Amino acid sequence: MPPGRRKIHSFVALLVLIFFSPSLAQSQTTQGSNGWQLVWSDEFNGAAGSVPDSRKWTYDVGGGGWGNNEEEVYCAAGSDVSPCSPLTPNAVLDGQGNLVISAIHNNGAWTSARMKSEGMENLQYGRIEARMQLPMGAGVWPAFWLLGSNIHTSGWPLCGEMDVMEWVPQYGPSKTSSTVHGPFSGGNGVGSSFTFPNGGTVRDFHTYGIIWSPNQAQFYRDDPSAPYFTIQNTSDIPGDWVFNHDFFLIMNLAMGGYFPGYTDSTTPNPAVMLVDYVRIYRAAHTPAAGPLTINAGGVAQGSFFADTNFTGGKTVSTEAAIDTSLIPAPVPPQAVYQTARAGESQYTIRDLVPYAPYNVQLHFAETQVNGPGERRFSVTINSQTVLNRFDIFAAAGGKNKAIEGNFKANADEYGNIVVQLTPRTPAQPLISGLVVSQTTDNEPTSGPVLLDSGGGEVGNFIADTDFSGGNQASSFAPVDTSLISSPVPPQAVFQSERWAPSTYTIGGFTPGTRHTVTLYFNEIYWSQPTQRQFNVLINGSQVLTNFDIVGMTGAKNKAVEEQFQATANSEGQIVIQLTRGARDQPKISGIAVN
């Protein structure tokens, strides 16, 4: 039922689907009604005649048959675009705690409502349910379902669809169905039906729900501890499990079409669907103490779980051996780097401790392009840019060579960490793996802190982290490090940089302790003195004024260092700020704090 297209069913096909695969009825994991935390709901408790909450719901509008030759025109709340009328609203609250969705026939046309949470409440995993009373009659087709949020980019059925509840006249008064759609099934779907016991009918209030997890979806009626239909990510649908990304809710009342048949003189006018509530629950459990690992684009390998929690992108792979010499122990399996998720994509790591600090480790290997500069992309973690115009080939020093980056991030108020990859060249972003592990900012840092500003992990220097603002740039030209005291950082530290105004907040020190701060610089752009002049502050005190890299070194691509003493502030932090001076933008190649 995606926008602009309505799936075409056949009654015979749906009967067959009740017995679609014996293997899917085995090894089911049921999660009962206990152990769930309500995270979102609409109880529809507004005044009689008021419209649904516009902060939670929007509308699909229009007619045209919706791919199924349907008769209705969908109207937004309060619409006066003919045949819609605010005098006969199709979605309104009744003042008794219910949403009323009405299909109304007037002046030769049916109007109805199709409400959705798209852009308001996108969700991934959990228990989702609605308590509803359904209409019956010729051509009547009520539904409660979830549609993949990537519908507008991937299309249907690649986006995935999960129909929690549908009713059509062929079912009779006591039966409803649940169906899933994806590239494995298309319009026919894979599903089953449920008959209410003891004379129950759809004209009674019933709860229609789904328990959705990374590799399984279970559908239930009234009792979440007793699902009647389960589908799993098994060999029955190899490679086609499209339910590990964000979806949004839809409630609609369609009228007529190929699947339900057409309305006639016996069809109730109005046909009315009541919704008592819609609720979303998340499993209430203690977050895992160990690291959460994802093999991006691949199946389970060693301690890495199969690719999950993503939206967008596609899988790519190679059989070439990967050089992992830059990866510190424990080194992931070769297969983690031989598969990747390519393209603009997002990973949402859920069920973390809200606001708690985590280390986010990103694994990369360039397996597709053959030179530097061919693939550049940006990475954000919870909307904070951590890599800008990142070049795997350049950072790792070649093709089929692995590299990792480590970044600090706090889970948001919902316990999520969101990693987004955005292209900066025609060659799309590429990621091989993610490891998210809880850390603490309360333990004083031991040993030196070495940051490769604007770059990835190299030698003892960790990948660029703890910054806000600025942009990343890099060069491949050799750097003269004759002015740098021992131990000299690797060439790659001076070949990458963070430029433009930025701030580094390096934490984890004991408040009041004294530290040596070494700042590393190299000019990869200008070749003459005074072409770049900028300022540097440490914990609010200006330590460099109109600093001129070439003026200090006498040449482009010649590194220089500046060393200062600083005291950790009351929060155990050393804050380094780079601001504009007389000309052009500030820049820095690396930081060492001892």
C-alpha positions as CSV (number, residue, x, y, z in Angstrom):
1,M,0.0,0.0,0.0
2,P,2.8,2.5,-0.6
3,P,2.0,6.1,-1.7
4,G,1.0,6.1,-5.4
5,R,0.7,2.4,-5.5
6,R,-1.6,-0.1,-3.9
7,K,-0.6,-3.7,-3.8
8,I,-2.7,-6.2,-5.8
9,H,-3.9,-9.3,-3.9
10,S,-5.8,-12.3,-4.8
11,F,-8.0,-14.1,-2.3
12,V,-6.7,-17.5,-3.5
13,A,-3.1,-16.4,-2.9
14,L,-3.9,-15.2,0.6
15,L,-5.4,-18.6,1.5
16,V,-2.3,-20.3,0.3
17,L,-0.1,-18.0,2.4
18,I,-1.6,-19.4,5.6
19,F,0.5,-22.4,5.1
20,F,3.4,-20.6,3.3
21,S,6.4,-22.3,5.0
22,P,6.6,-24.9,7.8
23,S,10.1,-23.8,8.7
24,L,8.9,-20.4,9.7
25,A,6.7,-21.9,12.4
26,Q,9.7,-23.3,14.2
27,S,12.3,-21.7,16.5
28,Q,10.1,-18.8,17.3
29,T,11.1,-16.5,20.2
30,T,8.0,-14.9,21.9
31,Q,8.4,-11.8,24.0
32,G,5.4,-11.4,26.3
33,S,3.4,-8.4,27.4
34,N,5.8,-7.8,30.4
35,G,9.2,-6.1,30.0
36,W,8.0,-3.3,27.7
37,Q,8.4,0.4,28.1
38,L,5.9,2.8,26.4
39,V,7.9,5.3,24.3
40,W,5.2,6.9,22.1
41,S,1.4,6.9,22.0
42,D,-1.7,8.7,20.8
43,E,-4.7,8.2,23.1
44,F,-7.0,10.5,21.0
45,N,-8.3,12.2,24.1
46,G,-9.1,15.6,22.6
47,A,-12.4,17.4,22.5
48,A,-15.2,16.2,20.3
49,G,-14.8,17.6,16.8
50,S,-11.1,18.4,17.1
51,V,-8.6,17.1,14.5
52,P,-5.8,14.6,15.3
53,D,-2.6,15.9,16.7
54,S,-0.6,17.5,13.9
55,R,2.6,16.9,15.8
56,K,2.1,13.1,15.4
57,W,0.1,12.7,12.2
58,T,0.1,13.9,8.6
59,Y,-1.9,12.7,5.6
60,D,-1.7,11.1,2.2
61,V,-4.2,12.9,0.0
62,G,-5.8,12.5,-3.4
63,G,-7.4,9.7,-5.5
64,G,-6.4,8.0,-8.7
65,G,-7.1,4.5,-7.6
66,W,-3.8,4.0,-5.5
67,G,-2.7,1.2,-7.9
68,N,-5.7,-0.9,-7.0
69,N,-8.5,0.9,-8.8
70,E,-9.9,2.2,-5.4
71,E,-12.8,4.5,-5.3
72,E,-12.0,6.9,-2.4
73,V,-10.3,10.3,-2.4
74,Y,-8.1,10.8,0.7
75,C,-8.6,14.1,2.5
76,A,-6.4,15.9,5.0
77,A,-8.0,17.1,8.2
78,G,-9.9,20.4,7.5
79,S,-9.4,20.2,3.8
80,D,-11.8,22.1,1.6
81,V,-10.4,20.8,-1.7
82,S,-13.3,19.2,-3.6
83,P,-14.6,16.6,-3.0
84,C,-13.2,17.0,0.6
85,S,-15.2,19.3,3.0
86,P,-14.5,20.5,6.5
87,L,-18.2,20.1,7.1
88,T,-17.9,16.3,6.8
89,P,-14.4,15.6,8.2
90,N,-12.9,12.2,7.5
91,A,-10.6,12.1,10.5
92,V,-11.8,13.6,13.8
93,L,-11.9,12.9,17.5
94,D,-15.2,12.0,19.1
95,G,-14.5,13.4,22.6
96,Q,-14.8,9.9,24.1
97,G,-11.1,8.9,23.6
98,N,-11.5,7.7,20.1
99,L,-10.2,8.7,16.6
100,V,-13.0,8.4,14.0
101,I,-11.9,7.7,10.5
102,S,-15.0,7.9,8.2
103,A,-15.5,7.0,4.6
104,I,-18.3,9.3,3.3
105,H,-20.2,9.1,0.0
106,N,-21.4,12.5,-1.1
107,N,-22.2,13.9,-4.6
108,G,-21.1,10.7,-6.3
109,A,-17.7,10.4,-4.6
110,W,-16.2,8.6,-1.6
111,T,-13.9,10.5,0.6
112,S,-11.8,9.0,3.4
113,A,-8.6,9.5,5.4
114,R,-5.1,7.9,5.3
115,M,-3.1,9.1,8.3
116,K,0.6,8.5,8.7
117,S,3.4,9.2,11.1
118,E,6.0,9.8,8.3
119,G,8.4,12.5,9.4
120,M,6.8,12.7,12.8
121,E,7.5,9.3,14.3
122,N,9.7,7.0,12.3
123,L,10.5,3.8,14.2
124,Q,12.7,0.7,14.2
125,Y,11.9,-2.3,16.3
126,G,9.6,-2.7,19.3
127,R,6.0,-3.6,20.0
128,I,3.5,-1.6,18.0
129,E,-0.2,-1.9,18.5
130,A,-3.6,-0.2,17.9
131,R,-6.9,-0.9,19.6
132,M,-9.6,-0.6,16.9
133,Q,-13.2,-1.2,15.9
134,L,-13.6,-1.9,12.2
135,P,-16.4,-1.3,9.8
136,M,-17.8,-4.0,7.5
137,G,-19.6,-3.8,4.2
138,A,-19.2,-4.2,0.4
139,G,-15.9,-2.7,-0.7
140,V,-14.7,-1.7,2.8
141,W,-11.0,-2.1,3.4
142,P,-9.6,-0.9,6.7
143,A,-5.9,-1.3,7.4
144,F,-3.2,-0.6,10.1
145,W,0.4,-1.0,8.7
146,L,4.0,0.1,8.5
147,L,5.9,1.3,5.4
148,G,9.6,1.6,5.0
149,S,10.8,5.2,5.4
150,N,13.0,4.8,2.3
151,I,9.9,4.4,0.1
152,H,10.8,7.6,-1.8
153,T,14.4,6.5,-2.6
154,S,14.2,2.7,-2.8
155,G,10.6,2.3,-4.1
156,W,8.2,-0.4,-3.3
157,P,8.6,-3.3,-2.4
158,L,12.3,-2.8,-1.8
159,C,11.4,-0.4,1.1
160,G,9.5,-3.2,2.9
161,E,5.9,-3.2,4.2
162,M,4.4,-4.9,7.2
163,D,0.6,-5.0,7.3
164,V,-0.4,-5.5,11.0
165,M,-4.1,-5.7,10.2
166,E,-6.3,-5.7,7.1
167,W,-9.9,-6.6,6.6
168,V,-11.9,-7.2,3.4
169,P,-15.4,-8.5,2.9
170,Q,-14.2,-11.9,1.8
171,Y,-13.0,-12.6,5.3
172,G,-16.4,-12.5,6.9
173,P,-17.0,-10.8,10.3
174,S,-14.5,-12.7,12.4
175,K,-11.3,-12.8,10.4
176,T,-8.4,-10.4,9.7
177,S,-5.0,-10.8,8.1
178,S,-1.3,-9.8,8.6
179,T,1.1,-9.7,5.7
180,V,4.7,-8.6,4.9
181,H,5.9,-7.4,1.5
182,G,9.4,-7.2,0.1
183,P,11.4,-8.1,-3.0
184,F,10.9,-11.7,-2.0
185,S,7.2,-11.5,-2.6
186,G,6.1,-8.3,-4.2
187,G,2.3,-7.7,-4.5
188,N,1.3,-11.2,-3.3
189,G,2.9,-10.9,0.1
190,V,3.7,-13.5,2.8
191,G,1.2,-13.7,5.6
192,S,-1.6,-15.4,7.5
193,S,-5.0,-14.8,8.9
194,F,-6.6,-14.9,12.3
195,T,-10.2,-15.8,13.3
196,F,-11.5,-14.3,16.6
197,P,-12.7,-17.1,19.0
198,N,-16.0,-17.3,20.8
199,G,-18.0,-15.4,18.3
200,G,-15.8,-12.3,18.3
201,T,-16.0,-10.0,15.3
202,V,-14.2,-7.0,13.9
203,R,-17.1,-4.9,15.0
204,D,-15.8,-5.4,18.6
205,F,-12.8,-3.5,19.8
206,H,-9.6,-5.6,19.4
207,T,-5.9,-4.9,19.7
208,Y,-3.9,-5.5,16.6
209,G,-0.2,-5.6,17.1
210,I,3.3,-6.6,15.9
211,I,6.5,-7.4,17.9
212,W,9.4,-6.5,15.6
213,S,13.0,-7.3,16.2
214,P,16.1,-7.3,13.9
215,N,15.5,-10.8,12.4
216,Q,11.8,-11.5,13.2
217,A,8.3,-10.0,13.1
218,Q,5.5,-11.5,15.1
219,F,1.8,-10.6,14.7
220,Y,-0.8,-10.9,17.4
221,R,-4.4,-10.2,18.3
222,D,-5.3,-8.9,21.8
223,D,-2.5,-10.9,23.5
224,P,1.1,-10.0,22.7
225,S,2.3,-13.2,24.5
226,A,0.5,-15.4,22.0
227,P,1.5,-14.3,18.4
228,Y,-0.4,-16.2,15.7
229,F,2.0,-15.6,12.9
230,T,5.8,-15.2,12.8
231,I,8.2,-14.5,9.9
232,Q,11.9,-14.7,10.4
233,N,15.1,-13.8,8.5
234,T,15.8,-17.3,7.5
235,S,16.8,-19.2,4.3
236,D,13.2,-19.0,3.2
237,I,13.9,-15.4,2.1
238,P,17.6,-15.3,1.5
239,G,19.1,-11.9,1.0
240,D,15.7,-10.2,0.9
241,W,15.1,-9.2,4.6
242,V,14.3,-5.5,4.2
243,F,13.0,-4.9,7.7
244,N,16.1,-3.6,9.5
245,H,15.6,0.2,9.0
246,D,13.1,2.9,9.9
247,F,9.4,2.5,9.1
248,F,6.4,4.8,9.7
249,L,2.8,4.1,10.7
250,I,-0.2,4.2,8.5
251,M,-4.0,3.9,9.3
252,N,-6.4,4.2,6.4
253,L,-9.9,3.2,5.3
254,A,-9.9,2.4,1.6
255,M,-13.1,1.9,-0.4
256,G,-13.4,-0.5,-3.3
257,G,-10.8,-1.9,-5.7
258,Y,-9.5,-5.1,-7.1
259,F,-8.8,-6.7,-3.7
260,P,-11.9,-5.9,-1.5
261,G,-14.3,-5.7,-4.4
262,Y,-16.5,-2.6,-5.1
263,T,-18.9,-0.7,-3.0
264,D,-22.6,-1.0,-3.8
265,S,-26.0,0.1,-2.4
266,T,-25.5,-2.0,0.8
267,T,-22.2,-0.3,1.7
268,P,-22.6,1.7,4.9
269,N,-22.5,5.5,4.5
270,P,-20.5,6.5,6.4
271,A,-18.3,3.5,7.0
272,V,-16.6,4.3,10.3
273,M,-13.4,2.9,11.9
274,L,-12.8,3.8,15.5
275,V,-9.3,3.9,17.0
276,D,-9.0,3.9,20.8
277,Y,-5.2,4.3,20.8
278,V,-1.9,3.7,19.0
279,R,1.1,2.7,21.1
280,I,4.8,2.0,20.6
281,Y,6.7,0.1,23.2
282,R,10.4,-0.6,23.4
283,A,11.9,-3.6,25.2
284,A,12.8,-2.6,28.7
285,H,16.0,-4.4,29.4
286,T,19.5,-3.6,30.7
287,P,21.7,-2.6,27.8
288,A,24.4,-5.0,26.9
289,A,27.6,-4.4,28.8
290,G,29.8,-5.7,26.0
291,P,30.5,-3.9,22.7
292,L,27.8,-3.9,20.0
293,T,29.3,-5.0,16.7
294,I,28.0,-4.8,13.2
295,N,29.5,-6.3,10.0
296,A,28.4,-3.6,7.6
297,G,27.1,-5.2,4.4
298,G,27.8,-8.7,5.5
299,V,26.7,-11.7,7.5
300,A,27.8,-12.7,11.1
301,Q,31.6,-13.1,11.4
302,G,33.2,-14.0,14.7
303,S,32.0,-11.5,17.3
304,F,30.5,-9.3,14.6
305,F,26.7,-9.5,14.0
306,A,25.2,-9.5,10.6
307,D,24.5,-6.1,9.0
308,T,21.5,-4.5,10.8
309,N,20.1,-1.1,12.1
310,F,20.8,0.6,8.8
311,T,18.8,2.7,6.3
312,G,20.0,3.2,2.7
313,G,23.0,1.9,0.9
314,K,23.7,-1.4,-0.8
315,T,26.1,-4.3,-0.2
316,V,29.4,-4.6,-2.0
317,S,32.1,-7.3,-1.6
318,T,35.5,-8.5,-2.7
319,E,37.5,-11.7,-2.4
320,A,40.8,-9.8,-2.2
321,A,43.0,-10.2,0.9
322,I,42.9,-7.2,3.2
323,D,46.0,-5.8,4.8
324,T,45.0,-5.2,8.5
325,S,48.5,-4.2,9.7
326,L,47.1,-0.7,10.8
327,I,44.4,-2.3,13.0
328,P,45.2,-2.8,16.7
329,A,44.3,-6.0,18.4
330,P,41.7,-7.5,18.5
331,V,41.7,-7.4,14.7
332,P,38.3,-8.2,13.1
333,P,38.1,-11.1,10.7
334,Q,39.1,-10.6,7.1
335,A,35.5,-11.1,6.0
336,V,34.4,-7.9,7.9
337,Y,36.6,-5.8,5.6
338,Q,35.7,-7.9,2.5
339,T,32.1,-6.7,2.7
340,A,30.8,-3.2,3.1
341,R,27.7,-1.0,2.9
342,A,28.2,1.4,0.0
343,G,26.1,4.6,-0.6
344,E,24.5,7.3,1.5
345,S,23.3,5.5,4.6
346,Q,22.6,5.7,8.3
347,Y,23.1,3.4,11.2
348,T,20.9,3.8,14.3
349,I,22.3,2.0,17.3
350,R,19.5,1.7,19.8
351,D,18.9,0.6,23.4
352,L,22.0,2.2,24.8
353,V,22.0,4.0,28.2
354,P,20.6,7.5,27.6
355,Y,23.2,10.2,27.8
356,A,26.0,7.7,28.6
357,P,29.4,8.1,26.9
358,Y,30.4,5.5,24.3
359,N,33.3,4.9,22.0
360,V,32.3,4.5,18.4
361,Q,34.8,2.6,16.3
362,L,34.4,2.7,12.6
363,H,36.1,0.2,10.3
364,F,37.0,1.0,6.6
365,A,38.8,-0.6,3.7
366,E,38.9,0.7,0.2
367,T,38.1,-2.3,-2.0
368,Q,36.6,-0.6,-5.0
369,V,38.6,2.5,-6.3
370,N,42.2,2.5,-7.3
371,G,43.6,5.8,-6.1
372,P,43.4,8.7,-3.7
373,G,40.7,11.4,-4.2
374,E,38.3,9.1,-6.0
375,R,36.1,8.5,-3.0
376,R,35.5,11.2,-0.4
377,F,32.6,11.3,2.1
378,S,31.6,12.7,5.4
379,V,30.6,10.9,8.6
380,T,28.5,12.4,11.4
381,I,27.7,10.9,14.8
382,N,24.6,12.3,16.4
383,S,24.7,15.1,13.9
384,Q,28.3,16.0,14.8
385,T,30.8,15.8,11.9
386,V,33.7,13.5,12.8
387,L,35.1,12.9,9.3
388,N,34.8,15.5,6.5
389,R,35.8,14.6,2.9
390,F,37.3,11.4,4.3
391,D,39.4,9.4,1.8
392,I,39.9,5.7,2.8
393,F,42.6,5.1,0.2
394,A,44.6,8.1,1.3
395,A,44.2,7.5,5.0
396,A,45.1,3.9,4.9
397,G,47.8,4.3,2.2
398,G,46.4,2.1,-0.5
399,K,43.7,-0.2,-1.8
400,N,42.6,-3.3,0.2
401,K,44.2,-1.8,3.3
402,A,42.1,-1.5,6.5
403,I,41.9,1.4,8.8
404,E,39.8,2.3,11.8
405,G,38.6,5.5,13.5
406,N,37.6,5.9,17.1
407,F,35.3,8.6,18.3
408,K,33.5,9.6,21.5
409,A,29.7,10.1,21.5
410,N,27.0,10.3,24.1
411,A,23.8,8.4,23.5
412,D,20.8,10.7,23.1
413,E,17.8,10.9,25.5
414,Y,16.3,7.9,23.8
415,G,19.5,5.8,24.1
416,N,20.4,6.1,20.4
417,I,23.7,6.8,18.6
418,V,23.1,7.7,14.9
419,V,26.0,7.3,12.4
420,Q,25.4,9.0,9.0
421,L,27.5,8.7,5.9
422,T,27.1,11.3,3.2
423,P,28.9,11.4,-0.2
424,R,31.2,14.2,-1.3
425,T,32.3,12.6,-4.6
426,P,30.4,10.5,-7.2
427,A,32.0,7.4,-5.6
428,Q,29.6,6.8,-2.6
429,P,30.5,6.3,1.1
430,L,31.8,2.9,2.2
431,I,31.9,1.4,5.6
432,S,32.9,-2.1,6.7
433,G,32.1,-2.3,10.4
434,L,31.0,-0.6,13.5
435,V,31.8,-1.3,17.2
436,V,30.0,0.7,19.9
437,S,31.2,0.2,23.5
438,Q,30.4,2.0,26.7
439,T,33.2,4.1,28.2
440,T,33.4,6.6,31.0
441,D,34.5,10.2,31.2
442,N,35.2,9.9,34.9
443,E,38.4,7.9,34.8
444,P,41.5,10.2,34.5
445,T,43.4,9.7,31.2
446,S,46.6,7.8,31.6
447,G,49.4,8.3,29.1
448,P,49.6,10.9,26.4
449,V,46.6,11.9,24.3
450,L,47.6,11.9,20.6
451,L,45.1,13.2,18.0
452,D,45.5,13.2,14.2
453,S,43.5,16.3,13.4
454,G,41.4,15.8,10.3
455,G,42.8,12.3,9.8
456,G,42.4,8.7,10.7
457,E,44.2,6.6,13.2
458,V,47.9,6.3,12.3
459,G,50.7,5.0,14.6
460,N,50.0,6.0,18.2
461,F,47.7,8.8,17.0
462,I,44.0,8.2,17.2
463,A,41.6,9.4,14.5
464,D,40.3,12.9,14.8
465,T,37.9,13.3,17.7
466,D,36.7,15.6,20.5
467,F,36.3,18.5,18.1
468,S,33.5,20.8,17.1
469,G,33.5,22.9,13.9
470,G,36.0,23.0,11.1
471,N,36.6,20.9,8.0
472,Q,38.9,18.1,7.0
473,A,41.5,18.3,4.2
474,S,44.5,16.2,3.2
475,S,47.5,16.1,0.9
476,F,49.8,13.4,-0.4
477,A,53.0,15.5,-0.7
478,P,56.0,14.4,1.4
479,V,56.4,16.6,4.5
480,D,59.8,17.9,5.9
481,T,59.7,17.1,9.6
482,S,63.3,18.2,10.4
483,L,61.9,20.9,12.8
484,I,59.9,18.3,14.9
485,S,61.4,17.0,18.1
486,S,61.5,13.3,18.8
487,P,59.3,11.2,18.8
488,V,58.3,12.5,15.3
489,P,54.7,11.8,14.4
490,P,54.0,9.8,11.2
491,Q,54.0,11.6,7.9
492,A,50.2,11.0,7.6
493,V,49.6,13.2,10.7
494,F,51.0,16.2,8.8
495,Q,49.3,15.3,5.6
496,S,45.8,15.7,7.1
497,E,44.4,18.7,8.9
498,R,41.3,20.3,10.4
499,W,40.9,23.8,9.0
500,A,38.5,26.7,9.7
501,P,37.5,27.9,13.2
502,S,37.2,24.9,15.5
503,T,37.4,23.8,19.2
504,Y,39.0,20.7,20.7
505,T,37.6,19.7,24.1
506,I,39.9,16.9,25.4
507,G,38.6,15.5,28.7
508,G,39.3,12.7,31.2
509,F,42.1,14.5,33.1
510,T,42.3,15.1,36.8
511,P,41.1,18.7,37.5
512,G,44.0,21.0,38.4
513,T,46.7,18.8,36.9
514,R,49.4,20.3,34.7
515,H,50.0,19.0,31.2
516,T,52.3,19.7,28.2
517,V,50.2,20.5,25.1
518,T,52.1,20.1,21.8
519,L,50.4,21.5,18.6
520,Y,51.5,20.3,15.2
521,F,51.1,22.4,12.1
522,N,52.0,22.0,8.4
523,E,51.0,24.3,5.5
524,I,49.7,22.2,2.5
525,Y,48.2,25.1,0.6
526,W,50.0,28.4,0.7
527,S,53.7,28.8,-0.1
528,Q,54.5,32.4,1.1
529,P,54.6,34.0,4.5
530,T,51.6,36.0,5.8
531,Q,49.2,34.2,3.4
532,R,47.7,32.5,6.5
533,Q,47.6,34.0,10.0
534,F,45.4,32.7,12.8
535,N,45.1,32.6,16.6
536,V,45.1,29.7,19.1
537,L,43.7,29.7,22.7
538,I,44.1,27.1,25.4
539,N,41.5,27.1,28.2
540,G,40.6,30.7,27.2
541,S,44.1,32.1,27.2
542,Q,45.5,33.2,23.8
543,V,48.8,31.4,23.2
544,L,49.4,32.2,19.5
545,T,48.5,35.4,17.8
546,N,48.5,35.7,14.0
547,F,50.5,32.5,13.8
548,D,52.1,32.1,10.4
549,I,53.2,28.5,9.5
550,V,55.2,29.4,6.4
551,G,56.6,32.4,8.2
552,M,58.0,30.0,10.9
553,T,59.2,27.2,8.6
554,G,60.2,29.1,5.5
555,A,58.5,26.6,3.1
556,K,55.3,24.8,2.2
557,N,55.0,21.2,3.4
558,K,57.5,21.8,6.2
559,A,56.1,20.9,9.7
560,V,56.5,22.9,12.9
561,E,55.4,22.4,16.5
562,E,54.5,24.7,19.3
563,Q,54.5,23.6,22.9
564,F,52.6,25.0,26.0
565,Q,51.8,24.2,29.6
566,A,48.1,24.0,30.5
567,T,46.1,23.1,33.6
568,A,43.1,20.9,33.3
569,N,39.9,22.8,34.2
570,S,37.4,22.0,36.9
571,E,35.8,19.4,34.6
572,G,39.1,17.7,33.8
573,Q,39.3,19.2,30.3
574,I,41.8,21.0,28.2
575,V,40.1,23.2,25.6
576,I,42.0,24.3,22.4
577,Q,40.3,26.9,20.2
578,L,41.5,28.0,16.7
579,T,40.2,31.3,15.5
580,R,40.7,33.5,12.5
581,G,43.5,36.1,12.6
582,A,44.7,38.6,10.0
583,R,44.3,36.3,6.9
584,D,42.6,33.2,5.8
585,Q,41.5,30.3,8.0
586,P,43.1,28.6,11.0
587,K,44.4,25.0,10.7
588,I,46.0,22.2,12.8
589,S,47.5,18.8,11.9
590,G,47.8,17.1,15.3
591,I,47.7,17.5,19.0
592,A,49.6,15.8,21.8
593,V,48.7,16.2,25.5
594,N,51.1,14.7,28.1
